[in-house]
Amino acid sequence: MASKPTMSLLSAVRWAQPPQLPRSPPSFTMQRVFRAYSTSTEDAPPPFLQKLKGDLKTAMRAKDAPRLSVLRSIMSANLNASKTSSPIRTDVQLVALIRRIQKNAQDAAADAKAAGREDLVEKENVQIRILDDYLAGSGVQTLGEAELKALIQEAIDASKGAGTAAKSLMGDVMKRISGSLEGKDVDRKAVANMVKELSGQ
């Protein structure tokens, strides 16, 4: 009877070693650390948005239906914006988004009033008041109508004094006041209309 071939020492060592397991991916905690160092500050969510997310959790625990509805509307609108070419990256942009939501609520309240639905009018007014509270606590500076008019009139006088042609006046005025509007809670469309009115165009 033929004897089995003798296993070499090297083969025996290899056979005795446990199989090498595939290297596991970094833990979730490590992945977060990597992201923290690799993510630029531009990708960080606005501070005001972080506050709203915290308020959303509080409203859920408290079962505060009106506030929960408002906050969900804001989060939904923010998510929709994130899928476009103009995602919300600053508190100023977030405030502008909230103002659009508030305008929709005001329009809905007006429609409900015209239809004689006072129950819906009150529902929308509650949400409008909640949005007012958030706008007031956003930390973003708001320019009132009187401040805007004074700013625009000063720019108009400076532009005319510099000899700007009438057809170029509005563009020049908007350029002059753009620095003062940066980072402020202002409706650019309303500002443009105000420039037209004050400049007589």
C-alpha positions in Angstrom: 0.0 0.0 0.0 1.5 3.3 -1.1 2.1 5.9 1.6 0.5 9.4 1.4 2.9 12.2 0.4 4.4 13.9 3.4 3.2 17.5 3.9 6.0 20.0 3.7 6.7 22.2 6.8 5.7 25.4 4.9 2.4 23.9 3.8 1.7 22.7 7.3 2.3 26.2 8.6 0.0 27.7 6.0 -2.6 25.1 6.7 -2.5 25.7 10.4 -3.0 29.5 10.2 -6.6 30.7 10.4 -7.9 32.2 7.2 -7.4 35.9 6.9 -10.7 37.8 7.3 -11.4 40.7 5.0 -10.6 44.0 6.6 -13.7 45.5 8.1 -14.8 49.0 7.0 -14.2 51.9 9.5 -16.7 52.0 12.3 -19.7 54.4 12.1 -18.0 56.6 14.6 -14.7 56.7 12.6 -16.7 57.5 9.5 -18.2 60.5 11.2 -14.8 61.7 12.2 -13.5 61.4 8.7 -16.5 63.3 7.4 -16.0 66.0 10.0 -12.5 66.6 8.7 -13.2 66.2 5.0 -16.4 68.3 4.9 -16.0 71.9 4.1 -17.7 74.6 6.2 -19.8 75.5 3.2 -21.6 72.1 3.6 -22.5 72.7 7.2 -26.2 73.4 7.8 -27.3 76.9 8.8 -27.4 77.4 12.6 -31.0 78.5 12.4 -31.9 75.3 10.6 -30.3 73.3 13.4 -32.5 75.2 15.9 -35.6 74.4 13.9 -34.7 70.7 13.8 -34.4 70.7 17.6 -37.8 72.5 17.9 -39.3 69.8 15.6 -38.3 67.1 18.1 -39.7 69.2 20.9 -43.0 69.8 19.1 -43.3 66.0 18.4 -42.8 65.2 22.0 -45.3 67.9 23.1 -47.8 66.9 20.4 -48.0 70.6 19.4 -49.9 70.1 16.1 -49.8 73.7 14.8 -46.0 74.2 15.4 -45.4 70.7 14.1 -47.2 71.5 10.9 -45.2 74.7 10.4 -41.8 73.1 11.1 -42.6 70.1 8.8 -43.5 72.6 6.0 -40.2 74.4 6.5 -38.2 71.1 6.5 -40.1 69.9 3.4 -39.4 73.1 1.5 -35.7 73.0 2.6 -35.5 69.4 1.3 -37.0 70.4 -2.0 -34.5 73.3 -2.3 -31.6 70.9 -1.6 -32.5 69.1 -4.9 -32.2 72.3 -7.0 -29.3 74.4 -8.0 -30.1 76.8 -5.1 -29.9 74.8 -1.9 -30.3 76.6 1.5 -26.8 77.3 2.8 -27.3 80.3 5.0 -29.7 81.7 7.6 -30.6 84.5 5.3 -31.7 82.0 2.6 -33.6 80.1 5.2 -35.4 83.3 6.4 -36.4 84.0 2.7 -37.8 80.5 2.5 -39.8 81.0 5.6 -41.2 84.3 4.3 -42.4 82.5 1.1 -44.1 79.9 3.3 -45.7 82.6 5.3 -46.9 84.4 2.1 -48.5 81.2 1.0 -50.3 80.9 4.4 -51.5 84.5 4.1 -52.9 83.8 0.6 -54.6 80.7 1.9 -56.1 82.7 4.8 -57.4 85.3 2.4 -59.0 82.6 0.2 -60.5 80.9 3.2 -62.0 84.3 4.3 -63.5 84.9 0.9 -65.1 81.4 1.1 -66.5 82.1 4.5 -64.4 79.4 6.2 -63.5 81.1 9.4 -62.2 77.8 10.8 -59.5 77.7 8.1 -58.8 81.4 8.5 -57.9 80.9 12.2 -55.8 77.8 11.4 -53.7 79.7 8.9 -53.5 82.7 11.2 -52.1 80.5 14.0 -49.4 79.2 11.6 -48.6 82.8 10.4 -48.1 83.8 14.1 -45.7 80.9 14.6 -43.8 81.8 11.5 -43.6 85.4 12.8 -42.0 84.2 16.0 -39.4 82.2 14.1 -38.6 85.1 11.8 -38.2 87.4 14.8 -35.8 84.9 16.5 -33.8 84.0 13.4 -30.9 86.3 14.3 -31.0 87.8 10.8 -31.2 91.6 10.7 -34.4 93.0 9.1 -34.5 96.3 7.4 -37.7 98.2 7.8 -39.4 100.2 5.1 -38.2 103.5 6.4 -34.6 102.3 6.6 -34.8 100.9 3.0 -36.3 104.2 1.7 -33.6 106.2 3.3 -30.9 103.9 1.9 -32.3 103.9 -1.6 -32.8 107.7 -1.6 -29.2 108.3 -0.6 -28.1 106.0 -3.4 -30.3 107.7 -5.9 -28.9 111.1 -4.9 -25.3 109.8 -5.2 -26.0 108.2 -8.5 -27.6 111.4 -10.0 -24.8 113.5 -8.5 -22.3 111.2 -10.4 -24.1 112.0 -13.6 -25.6 108.5 -14.2 -27.9 108.4 -17.3 -31.6 107.9 -16.6 -31.7 104.6 -18.3 -28.8 103.3 -16.2 -30.0 104.8 -12.9 -31.9 101.8 -11.5 -29.0 99.4 -12.1 -26.5 101.8 -10.6 -28.7 102.3 -7.5 -29.1 98.6 -7.0 -25.4 98.2 -7.3 -24.7 100.9 -4.8 -27.1 99.4 -2.1 -26.2 95.8 -2.7 -23.5 95.8 0.0 -25.8 97.2 2.6 -28.4 94.5 1.8 -26.0 91.7 2.0 -26.8 89.3 4.9 -30.1 91.2 5.7 -33.6 90.0 5.7 -35.0 91.9 2.7 -37.2 91.2 -0.3 -35.1 92.0 -3.3 -38.1 92.3 -5.5 -39.8 94.8 -3.1 -36.5 96.7 -3.0 -36.4 96.9 -6.8 -40.0 98.2 -6.9 -39.1 100.8 -4.2 -36.1 102.0 -6.3 -38.5 102.4 -9.3 -40.9 104.4 -7.3 -38.4 106.7 -5.6 -36.4 107.3 -8.8 -39.5 108.0 -10.9 -38.9 105.2 -13.4 
